[in-house]
Amino acid sequence: MALQAAGRQSLVDTVVDQLRTQLTSGAWTVGDRIPTEHTLAEQLGVGRNTVREAVRVLVHAGLLESRQGNGTFVRSAADPSAVLRGMRHAGALEVTEVRVALEAEAARLAAERRDTHDLLRLRAALATLHEEGDRDADADMAFHLAVVEATHNTAFIEVYRFFSVRVHEVLVHALGDQDMPPVDIAVHEALVDAVEAGDPVAADAAVRALLKVPIDALRQLGVR
């Protein structure tokens, strides 16, 4: 199936839909390397930044996988978009409250099951948060995904990958021109320390302290 040039409206969404169609139609199969950003940008008639953002959405959704130095590969053809569309009826505060439940349990499991590799990844993700600044949404999402992956629960990880896409969407939409709440690095460090110490109670508490920040911001804005 040939890619069609994207229209001018909602370019990222249009490109996401085009790439998703390639996946669900079987034009690209699991294990395939997709065309480069440059090639896709030319085929779709958009800028490389637009393609990059669309690919990032599908990576977070678990459909694509970026491999440093090798390109981007098809990870799954199972499309989670129906689930995500169903969540569009939920409010930002509602979605964030569900996030608390998911991440608190993930933190507890991570504290019980983490291994040396998980701790190295968590420390690396924490270092990236320090480097990228306290408002970098991608760095923050990568950190929380690293916590979830330390559960070693495949089902949990896949559910969270899909869910995290919606979390990012609702926060951006709800806050509009308002600044995203700053990331509290100290509480992130407390979470990593609790996971490393094997303390599920402290890990649970750290997650709840972390997510109190966006919840309070949404309540102050009167968002449900």
C-alpha positions as CSV (number, residue, x, y, z in Angstrom):
1,M,0.0,0.0,0.0
2,A,1.5,3.3,-1.0
3,L,1.8,6.2,1.4
4,Q,-0.2,9.3,0.6
5,A,0.9,12.9,1.2
6,A,-0.4,14.2,4.4
7,G,-2.8,17.2,4.5
8,R,-2.0,20.4,6.3
9,Q,-4.3,19.8,9.3
10,S,-3.1,17.8,12.3
11,L,0.0,16.7,10.5
12,V,1.3,14.4,13.2
13,D,-2.1,12.7,13.6
14,T,-2.3,12.2,9.8
15,V,1.1,10.7,9.6
16,V,0.4,8.4,12.6
17,D,-2.7,7.2,10.8
18,Q,-0.8,6.6,7.6
19,L,2.0,4.6,9.4
20,R,-0.6,2.7,11.4
21,T,-2.3,1.7,8.1
22,Q,1.0,0.4,6.8
23,L,1.3,-1.8,9.9
24,T,-2.3,-3.1,10.1
25,S,-2.5,-3.8,6.3
26,G,0.5,-6.0,6.4
27,A,2.6,-3.7,4.2
28,W,5.1,-3.7,7.0
29,T,5.4,-6.9,9.1
30,V,6.9,-7.7,12.5
31,G,10.6,-7.5,12.3
32,D,10.7,-5.2,9.2
33,R,12.8,-2.0,9.3
34,I,10.6,0.9,8.3
35,P,11.9,3.6,5.8
36,T,14.1,6.3,7.2
37,E,12.8,9.6,8.5
38,H,14.1,11.3,5.3
39,T,12.3,8.8,3.0
40,L,9.0,9.0,4.9
41,A,9.1,12.8,5.0
42,E,9.5,12.9,1.2
43,Q,6.8,10.3,0.6
44,L,4.3,12.1,2.9
45,G,5.2,15.6,2.0
46,V,5.9,16.7,5.6
47,G,9.0,17.7,7.6
48,R,11.3,15.2,9.3
49,N,10.2,16.6,12.7
50,T,6.6,15.6,12.0
51,V,7.7,12.1,11.0
52,R,9.9,11.8,14.1
53,E,7.0,12.8,16.4
54,A,4.6,10.3,14.7
55,V,7.1,7.5,15.0
56,R,7.6,8.4,18.6
57,V,3.8,8.0,19.2
58,L,3.9,4.6,17.7
59,V,7.0,3.6,19.6
60,H,5.2,4.6,22.9
61,A,2.2,2.6,21.7
62,G,4.4,-0.5,21.3
63,L,3.9,-0.8,17.5
64,L,7.4,0.3,16.6
65,E,10.8,-0.1,18.3
66,S,13.8,2.3,17.8
67,R,17.2,0.6,17.9
68,Q,20.1,3.0,18.4
69,G,22.2,3.1,15.2
70,N,20.1,0.5,13.4
71,G,16.8,2.3,12.6
72,T,13.2,1.7,13.6
73,F,11.6,-1.7,13.4
74,V,8.0,-3.1,13.5
75,R,7.4,-4.5,17.0
76,S,3.7,-5.4,16.7
77,A,0.9,-5.2,14.2
78,A,-1.8,-5.3,16.9
79,D,-3.3,-1.8,16.9
80,P,-4.2,-0.4,20.4
81,S,-5.9,2.6,18.9
82,A,-9.4,1.3,19.6
83,V,-8.6,1.2,23.3
84,L,-7.0,4.6,23.2
85,R,-10.0,6.1,21.4
86,G,-12.3,4.7,24.0
87,M,-10.3,6.5,26.7
88,R,-10.8,9.8,24.9
89,H,-14.1,10.1,26.7
90,A,-12.3,10.0,30.1
91,G,-11.2,13.3,31.6
92,A,-7.6,14.2,32.4
93,L,-8.0,13.8,36.1
94,E,-9.7,10.5,35.7
95,V,-6.9,9.2,33.5
96,T,-4.3,10.4,36.0
97,E,-6.0,8.7,38.9
98,V,-5.8,5.5,37.0
99,R,-2.2,6.2,36.4
100,V,-1.6,6.3,40.1
101,A,-3.2,2.9,40.6
102,L,-1.0,1.4,37.8
103,E,2.3,3.0,38.7
104,A,1.9,2.4,42.5
105,E,1.5,-1.3,41.9
106,A,4.3,-1.3,39.4
107,A,6.6,0.4,41.9
108,R,5.7,-2.2,44.5
109,L,6.4,-5.1,42.1
110,A,9.6,-3.4,40.9
111,A,10.9,-3.2,44.4
112,E,10.3,-6.9,44.9
113,R,11.6,-8.1,41.5
114,R,14.2,-5.7,40.2
115,D,17.6,-7.0,39.2
116,T,20.9,-5.3,38.5
117,H,20.1,-4.5,34.9
118,D,16.8,-2.8,36.0
119,L,18.7,-0.7,38.5
120,L,21.2,0.4,35.9
121,R,18.4,1.4,33.6
122,L,16.6,3.3,36.3
123,R,19.8,5.2,37.3
124,A,20.4,6.0,33.6
125,A,16.8,7.3,33.2
126,L,17.2,9.4,36.3
127,A,20.4,10.8,34.9
128,T,18.6,11.7,31.7
129,L,16.0,13.6,33.7
130,H,18.7,15.6,35.3
131,E,20.3,16.4,31.9
132,E,17.2,17.1,29.9
133,G,15.5,19.4,32.4
134,D,12.5,19.1,34.7
135,R,9.9,19.6,32.0
136,D,11.0,17.0,29.4
137,A,7.9,14.8,28.9
138,D,9.8,12.1,26.9
139,A,12.5,11.7,29.6
140,D,9.8,11.5,32.3
141,M,7.8,8.9,30.4
142,A,11.0,6.9,29.8
143,F,11.7,6.9,33.5
144,H,8.3,5.6,34.5
145,L,8.4,3.0,31.8
146,A,11.7,1.8,33.2
147,V,10.0,1.3,36.6
148,V,7.2,-0.7,35.0
149,E,9.7,-2.8,33.0
150,A,11.3,-3.7,36.3
151,T,8.2,-5.6,37.3
152,H,9.1,-8.3,34.7
153,N,5.4,-8.7,34.0
154,T,4.9,-8.7,30.2
155,A,1.2,-8.0,30.4
156,F,1.7,-5.0,32.8
157,I,4.4,-3.6,30.5
158,E,2.3,-3.8,27.4
159,V,-0.8,-2.2,29.1
160,Y,1.3,0.6,30.4
161,R,2.9,1.3,27.0
162,F,-0.5,1.8,25.5
163,F,-1.8,3.7,28.5
164,S,1.1,6.1,28.7
165,V,0.3,7.5,25.2
166,R,-3.1,8.6,26.5
167,V,-1.6,10.1,29.6
168,H,0.6,12.3,27.6
169,E,-2.2,13.4,25.3
170,V,-4.7,14.3,28.1
171,L,-2.1,16.3,30.1
172,V,-1.1,18.4,27.0
173,H,-4.7,19.0,26.1
174,A,-5.9,19.8,29.6
175,L,-3.0,22.2,30.4
176,G,-3.2,23.9,27.0
177,D,-0.9,27.0,27.1
178,Q,-0.2,26.4,30.8
179,D,3.3,25.0,31.6
180,M,3.5,21.3,32.4
181,P,4.1,20.8,36.1
182,P,7.9,20.6,36.8
183,V,9.3,17.2,37.5
184,D,10.4,16.7,41.1
185,I,13.8,15.1,40.7
186,A,14.2,14.5,44.4
187,V,11.1,12.4,44.6
188,H,12.2,10.5,41.5
189,E,15.4,9.7,43.3
190,A,13.5,8.6,46.3
191,L,11.5,6.2,44.1
192,V,14.7,4.7,42.6
193,D,16.2,4.4,46.1
194,A,13.1,2.5,47.4
195,V,13.2,0.1,44.4
196,E,16.9,-0.5,44.9
197,A,16.4,-1.1,48.6
198,G,13.6,-3.6,47.9
199,D,11.1,-1.5,49.9
200,P,7.7,-1.8,48.2
201,V,5.9,0.4,50.8
202,A,8.4,3.3,50.2
203,A,8.2,2.8,46.4
204,D,4.4,3.0,46.5
205,A,4.6,6.2,48.6
206,A,7.1,7.8,46.3
207,V,4.9,7.2,43.2
208,R,1.9,8.8,45.0
209,A,4.0,11.8,45.9
210,L,5.2,12.1,42.3
211,L,1.8,12.0,40.8
212,K,0.3,14.3,43.4
213,V,1.9,17.2,41.4
214,P,-0.1,16.7,38.1
215,I,-3.2,15.8,40.0
216,D,-3.0,19.1,42.0
217,A,-2.3,21.0,38.8
218,L,-5.4,19.6,37.1
219,R,-7.6,20.2,40.2
220,Q,-6.4,23.9,40.3
221,L,-7.4,24.3,36.7
222,G,-10.8,22.8,37.4
223,V,-10.3,19.8,35.1
224,R,-12.3,16.7,35.9
